[in-house]
């Protein structure tokens, strides 16, 4: 289910990119700030869902419990923090 969600979000980003570009193939982020933030939020949600799925596989559990959700949130926000720190250098 998580992989389907991520594929749909990435597909919609690619489709939007083709429709939002100008004649030279450029997209101006300042004109599409709201849309880009929406896609960033959807991708963060996808990372959190992937983290929850990964934590469930690691624990070999068929149910999602509180520990699995917390582990998924930790993986998702850890990835986000890592990307923010990488952009600062």
C-alpha positions as CSV (number, residue, x, y, z in Angstrom):
1,X,0.0,0.0,0.0
2,X,2.8,2.4,0.8
3,X,4.6,1.8,-2.5
4,X,1.4,2.5,-4.4
5,X,1.0,5.8,-2.4
6,X,4.6,6.9,-3.2
7,X,4.2,5.9,-6.9
8,X,1.0,8.0,-7.2
9,X,2.6,11.0,-5.5
10,X,5.8,10.8,-7.7
11,X,3.6,10.3,-10.8
12,X,1.6,13.4,-9.9
13,X,4.7,15.4,-9.4
14,X,6.1,14.4,-12.8
15,X,2.8,15.1,-14.5
16,X,2.5,18.5,-12.7
17,X,6.1,19.3,-13.8
18,X,5.4,18.7,-17.4
19,X,2.3,20.9,-17.3
20,X,3.9,23.7,-15.2
21,X,7.0,24.2,-17.3
22,X,7.4,27.1,-19.7
23,X,8.5,26.9,-23.3
24,X,12.1,26.5,-22.3
25,X,11.4,23.6,-19.9
26,X,11.9,25.7,-16.8
27,X,9.7,25.8,-13.6
28,X,9.9,28.8,-11.4
29,X,9.6,27.8,-7.7
30,X,8.6,31.3,-6.6
31,X,5.4,31.1,-8.8
32,X,4.5,27.6,-7.5
33,X,5.5,27.8,-3.9
34,X,2.1,26.4,-2.5
35,X,2.1,23.4,-4.9
36,X,5.7,22.6,-4.0
37,X,5.0,22.7,-0.3
38,X,2.0,20.5,-0.8
39,X,4.1,17.9,-2.6
40,X,6.8,18.2,0.1
41,X,4.1,17.4,2.7
42,X,2.8,14.4,0.7
43,X,6.4,13.1,0.3
44,X,7.0,13.4,4.0
45,X,3.8,11.5,4.6
46,X,5.1,8.8,2.2
47,X,8.4,8.6,4.1
48,X,6.6,8.2,7.4
49,X,4.4,5.5,5.9
50,X,7.4,3.7,4.5
51,X,9.0,4.0,8.0
52,X,6.0,2.4,9.6
53,X,6.0,-0.4,7.0
54,X,9.7,-1.0,7.6
55,X,9.2,-1.1,11.3
56,X,6.4,-3.6,10.9
57,X,8.6,-5.8,8.8
58,X,11.5,-5.5,11.2
59,X,9.2,-6.6,14.1
60,X,7.7,-9.3,12.0
61,X,4.2,-8.1,13.1
62,X,1.0,-8.3,11.1
63,X,-0.6,-5.5,13.1
64,X,0.3,-1.9,13.5
65,X,0.7,-1.0,17.1
66,X,1.9,2.1,18.9
67,X,5.6,1.0,18.9
68,X,5.5,0.6,15.1
69,X,3.9,4.0,14.5
70,X,6.5,5.7,16.8
71,X,9.3,3.9,15.0
72,X,7.9,5.0,11.6
73,X,7.6,8.6,12.8
74,X,11.2,8.5,14.1
75,X,12.5,7.1,10.8
76,X,10.5,9.7,8.8
77,X,11.5,12.7,10.9
78,X,15.1,11.4,11.1
79,X,15.2,11.4,7.3
80,X,13.8,14.9,7.1
81,X,16.3,16.2,9.7
82,X,19.2,14.5,7.7
83,X,18.0,16.2,4.5
84,X,17.7,19.6,6.1
85,X,21.2,19.2,7.6
86,X,22.6,18.2,4.2
87,X,21.1,21.3,2.6
88,X,22.9,23.6,5.1
89,X,26.4,22.5,4.0
